[in-house]
Amino acid sequence: MTSRITLLLFLMSLVVSLSSCQEKSNNTKVPLKNKKIEKPKSVASKKQSHKQNLDSLKLDSVLKEAINTVKPKLQLKSFFRKYEALLDDSTSIGVEIKLGHLFSNKNKHVMICRTNYEYMLFDIYKIVDNKIENVIKFHNSRSPDFANHSVQDVNGDGYKDFVVHWYPSSGCCRRNIYDVYLSINGTGSFTNQYEFINPTFSTKEKVIRGVLYGHPGEVGLYKYKWNNLKVDTIEFIYPDQSDTTKRHYIKTYKRLYSSKNVKKEKLKFLPKEYRNIESFEWFNDY
């Protein structure tokens, strides 16, 4: 009787063991090899990407419409038109078309501006043999708080340049941005973009002085000089943080934090040439 019971218990144990092994075998996960698993994009991300693509196509369409508007007018001495174009059901963009001797008496240009609270797009074309040739393409979609543009001689060479002045919608500190395109010797073409922060342009001296980006009491000043169509760095001046009793300064020829081996020169007084520049109060407020 005992042997039968023992045999029965053994058989039951064997059945349970086999069943457990079968279950483990069915649940075994086989690793994927050479297969890249991509995370699905969120619905919000897809919608944003889709909107950006649609806006880009609509902005291109607005530009083409403006070009088609001005093309029949290229032989005129001047032409101007301003209107609103619809991007979607709720957003419009201002369009301004100018044709004429915008930069010199020698060459005619077409300027097409597309602007609103989100976009700041400037396209400038030189007219050659009754056709247009793009010479400036300034496209900024950083939602500026303020933006305008001007035509002026910035580097003192006697030729008119194109300048975009704008202010970003975010940032801790004074941040007037000027993007400059220099006229190349009156040929109707322009250099690549130069960008300056909080600058004061002195056309007669061919110098740019300004305040760098940073907090009052820490931020530095800069001085650049035009060298034909290039810019040379002259100096930087910073408050001397090591002197807590008197207001002294440090002059360098590289940005102070650009590397460890920056040659420094101590100044007891700030040169007078900086005291009348725009945004000086931001540097002097401590």
Secondary structure, DSSP 8 states (H G I E B T S, - for coil): -HHHHHHHHHHHHHHHHHHHHHHHHHH------S--------HHHHHHHHHHHHHHHHHHHHHHHHHHHHGGGTTSS-EEEEEEEESSSS-EEEEEEEEE-SS-SS--EEEEEEESSS-EEEEEEEEETTEEEEEEEEEE-S--SEEEEEEE-SSSSSS-EEEEEEE-S--SS---EEEEE-B-TTSS-B---EEEESEEEETTTTEEEEE-SS-TTT--EEEEEEETTEEEEEEEEEE-TT-SSS--EEEESS-TTS-S---EEEESS--GGGTTSTTHHHHH--
